[in-house]
């Protein structure tokens, strides 16, 4: 399952969103907006805007993860709009029969989300 939304990602709800009946390992990685000091000030928010078919891009990443690591299920959530420092930007979740495949697929998913060409990132400074 993939989702690109302006709604905050609630860690308490995502566990129920991933299939785990055949899984022996379930792995979650939350990316969080962090304050970065720069000559312009310190980051207070990050603005993520759509520049293309984000849903298709996310589906392609999901397919790669399932095909390359044979994982049971994948959950990719990505925020859009203004995200404050400390809020969750994205979630990569993987369920698998074993932990090695789960970690490898999760690392790939995280790296892929970071370089999505369909999202434009702008930092807002204090």
C-alpha contacts under 8 A as a table, 3 or more apart, distances in Angstrom:
res1	aa1	res2	aa2	distance
1	X	18	X	7.91
1	X	59	X	7.92
1	X	62	X	7.77
1	X	74	X	6.30
1	X	75	X	4.95
1	X	76	X	6.42
2	X	55	X	7.10
2	X	58	X	6.21
2	X	59	X	6.50
2	X	62	X	7.64
2	X	75	X	5.82
2	X	76	X	4.70
2	X	77	X	5.76
3	X	55	X	6.94
3	X	58	X	7.86
3	X	76	X	6.42
3	X	77	X	4.87
3	X	78	X	6.26
4	X	54	X	7.12
4	X	55	X	6.68
4	X	77	X	6.05
4	X	78	X	4.85
4	X	79	X	5.76
4	X	80	X	6.65
5	X	8	X	7.88
5	X	77	X	7.80
5	X	78	X	6.50
5	X	79	X	5.16
5	X	80	X	5.64
6	X	79	X	5.46
6	X	80	X	4.83
6	X	81	X	5.83
7	X	79	X	7.05
8	X	79	X	7.16
8	X	87	X	7.79
8	X	88	X	7.19
9	X	14	X	8.00
9	X	77	X	7.65
9	X	79	X	7.69
9	X	88	X	6.27
9	X	89	X	7.86
9	X	90	X	7.58
9	X	91	X	7.94
10	X	13	X	5.59
10	X	14	X	6.67
11	X	14	X	5.51
11	X	15	X	7.45
12	X	15	X	6.84
13	X	16	X	6.00
13	X	17	X	7.09
14	X	17	X	5.00
14	X	18	X	7.05
15	X	18	X	6.05
16	X	19	X	7.73
17	X	75	X	7.52
18	X	73	X	6.48
18	X	74	X	6.88
18	X	75	X	6.18
18	X	93	X	7.49
18	X	94	X	7.66
18	X	95	X	7.29
19	X	22	X	7.94
19	X	23	X	7.91
19	X	72	X	7.24
19	X	73	X	5.71
19	X	95	X	6.94
20	X	23	X	4.84
20	X	24	X	7.77
20	X	26	X	7.21
20	X	72	X	7.36
20	X	73	X	7.41
20	X	95	X	6.01
20	X	96	X	7.81
22	X	72	X	6.95
22	X	96	X	7.53
22	X	97	X	6.65
23	X	26	X	6.92
23	X	72	X	6.47
23	X	95	X	5.63
23	X	96	X	4.76
23	X	97	X	4.49
23	X	98	X	7.39
24	X	95	X	7.55
24	X	96	X	6.15
24	X	97	X	4.62
24	X	98	X	5.75
24	X	99	X	7.61
25	X	95	X	5.62
25	X	96	X	5.30
25	X	97	X	5.97
25	X	98	X	5.55
25	X	99	X	5.40
25	X	102	X	6.90
26	X	93	X	7.28
26	X	94	X	5.72
26	X	95	X	4.27
26	X	96	X	6.47
26	X	99	X	7.80
26	X	102	X	7.12
27	X	93	X	5.54
27	X	94	X	5.28
27	X	95	X	6.35
27	X	102	X	6.44
27	X	103	X	7.20
27	X	106	X	7.50
28	X	91	X	6.96
28	X	92	X	5.90
28	X	93	X	4.36
28	X	94	X	6.65
28	X	106	X	7.91
29	X	91	X	5.63
29	X	92	X	5.24
29	X	93	X	6.28
29	X	106	X	7.49
29	X	110	X	7.95
30	X	88	X	6.34
30	X	89	X	7.38
30	X	90	X	5.85
30	X	91	X	4.65
30	X	92	X	6.71
31	X	88	X	5.76
31	X	89	X	5.41
31	X	90	X	5.23
31	X	91	X	6.36
32	X	85	X	7.41
32	X	86	X	5.80
32	X	87	X	5.56
32	X	88	X	4.39
32	X	89	X	5.30
32	X	90	X	7.31
33	X	45	X	7.56
33	X	46	X	7.16
33	X	83	X	7.06
33	X	84	X	6.64
33	X	85	X	4.69
33	X	86	X	5.32
33	X	87	X	5.78
33	X	88	X	6.40
33	X	89	X	6.16
34	X	43	X	7.36
34	X	85	X	5.12
34	X	86	X	6.11
35	X	42	X	6.01
35	X	43	X	4.71
35	X	44	X	6.33
35	X	85	X	5.96
36	X	42	X	5.45
36	X	43	X	5.24
37	X	40	X	7.89
37	X	41	X	5.87
37	X	42	X	4.31
37	X	43	X	6.52
38	X	41	X	5.26
38	X	42	X	5.99
38	X	43	X	7.89
40	X	125	X	6.33
40	X	126	X	7.67
41	X	125	X	5.27
41	X	126	X	5.29
42	X	125	X	5.10
42	X	126	X	5.46
43	X	46	X	7.48
43	X	85	X	7.30
43	X	123	X	6.30
43	X	124	X	5.60
43	X	125	X	4.32
43	X	126	X	6.33
44	X	84	X	6.01
44	X	85	X	5.55
44	X	123	X	7.80
44	X	124	X	5.84
44	X	125	X	5.45
44	X	126	X	6.04
45	X	82	X	6.25
45	X	83	X	5.37
45	X	84	X	4.25
45	X	85	X	5.60
45	X	123	X	6.13
45	X	124	X	5.07
45	X	125	X	7.08
46	X	81	X	7.94
46	X	82	X	5.66
46	X	83	X	5.22
46	X	84	X	6.46
46	X	85	X	7.62
46	X	121	X	6.78
46	X	122	X	5.69
46	X	123	X	4.47
46	X	124	X	5.78
47	X	80	X	7.17
47	X	81	X	5.14
47	X	82	X	4.36
47	X	83	X	6.21
47	X	120	X	7.98
47	X	121	X	5.75
47	X	122	X	5.07
47	X	123	X	6.24
47	X	124	X	7.32
48	X	79	X	7.18
48	X	80	X	4.81
48	X	81	X	4.94
48	X	82	X	6.49
48	X	83	X	7.76
48	X	119	X	6.33
48	X	120	X	5.62
48	X	121	X	4.76
48	X	122	X	6.58
49	X	80	X	5.81
49	X	81	X	5.96
49	X	119	X	5.57
49	X	120	X	5.15
49	X	121	X	6.66
50	X	53	X	7.65
50	X	54	X	6.70
50	X	80	X	7.32
50	X	118	X	5.92
50	X	119	X	4.84
50	X	120	X	6.38
51	X	54	X	7.51
51	X	117	X	7.53
51	X	118	X	4.57
51	X	119	X	5.36
51	X	120	X	6.46
52	X	117	X	7.95
52	X	118	X	4.81
52	X	119	X	7.51
53	X	56	X	5.42
53	X	57	X	6.33
53	X	118	X	6.28
54	X	57	X	4.96
54	X	58	X	6.12
54	X	118	X	5.43
54	X	119	X	7.10
55	X	58	X	5.11
55	X	59	X	6.12
56	X	59	X	4.99
56	X	60	X	6.14
57	X	60	X	5.18
57	X	61	X	6.45
57	X	116	X	7.30
57	X	118	X	7.20
58	X	61	X	5.12
58	X	62	X	6.21
58	X	76	X	7.03
58	X	113	X	7.92
59	X	62	X	4.96
59	X	63	X	6.13
60	X	63	X	5.09
60	X	64	X	6.23
61	X	64	X	5.12
61	X	65	X	6.25
61	X	109	X	6.59
61	X	112	X	6.91
62	X	65	X	5.20
62	X	66	X	6.32
62	X	74	X	6.23
62	X	75	X	7.69
62	X	76	X	7.34
62	X	109	X	7.65
63	X	66	X	5.20
63	X	67	X	6.03
64	X	67	X	5.21
64	X	68	X	5.80
65	X	68	X	5.43
65	X	69	X	5.87
65	X	70	X	7.41
65	X	71	X	7.20
65	X	74	X	7.54
65	X	105	X	5.47
65	X	108	X	7.32
65	X	109	X	6.94
66	X	69	X	5.66
66	X	70	X	4.97
66	X	71	X	5.24
66	X	72	X	7.35
66	X	73	X	7.26
66	X	74	X	7.31
66	X	105	X	7.98
67	X	70	X	5.52
67	X	71	X	7.86
68	X	105	X	7.83
69	X	101	X	5.57
69	X	102	X	7.75
69	X	104	X	7.47
69	X	105	X	6.11
70	X	96	X	7.65
70	X	101	X	7.46
71	X	74	X	7.41
71	X	94	X	6.97
71	X	95	X	6.11
71	X	96	X	4.58
71	X	97	X	7.18
71	X	101	X	6.70
71	X	102	X	6.72
71	X	105	X	7.68
72	X	94	X	7.51
72	X	95	X	5.34
72	X	96	X	4.83
72	X	97	X	7.06
73	X	94	X	5.79
73	X	95	X	5.18
73	X	96	X	6.99
74	X	92	X	7.51
74	X	93	X	5.74
74	X	94	X	4.70
74	X	95	X	6.61
75	X	91	X	7.47
75	X	92	X	5.97
75	X	93	X	4.92
75	X	94	X	6.43
76	X	90	X	7.43
76	X	91	X	5.68
76	X	92	X	4.95
76	X	93	X	6.48
77	X	90	X	5.36
77	X	91	X	5.01
77	X	92	X	6.78
78	X	89	X	6.21
78	X	90	X	4.41
78	X	91	X	6.60
79	X	83	X	7.64
79	X	88	X	7.86
79	X	89	X	5.42
79	X	90	X	6.07
80	X	83	X	7.69
83	X	87	X	6.23
83	X	88	X	7.63
83	X	89	X	6.87
84	X	87	X	5.57
88	X	91	X	7.67
92	X	106	X	6.24
92	X	109	X	6.36
92	X	110	X	6.38
93	X	106	X	6.75
94	X	102	X	5.72
94	X	105	X	7.22
94	X	106	X	6.33
95	X	102	X	6.27
96	X	99	X	6.81
96	X	101	X	6.66
96	X	102	X	5.57
98	X	101	X	6.07
98	X	102	X	6.61
99	X	102	X	4.92
99	X	103	X	6.08
100	X	103	X	5.36
100	X	104	X	6.21
101	X	104	X	5.14
101	X	105	X	5.95
102	X	105	X	5.32
102	X	106	X	5.99
103	X	106	X	5.07
103	X	107	X	6.12
104	X	107	X	5.24
104	X	108	X	6.33
105	X	108	X	5.10
105	X	109	X	6.10
106	X	109	X	4.99
106	X	110	X	6.09
107	X	110	X	5.19
107	X	111	X	6.21
108	X	111	X	5.19
108	X	112	X	6.08
109	X	112	X	5.06
109	X	113	X	6.16
110	X	113	X	5.21
110	X	114	X	6.37
111	X	114	X	5.27
111	X	115	X	6.74
112	X	115	X	5.44
112	X	116	X	6.27
113	X	116	X	5.34
116	X	119	X	5.98
117	X	120	X	7.58
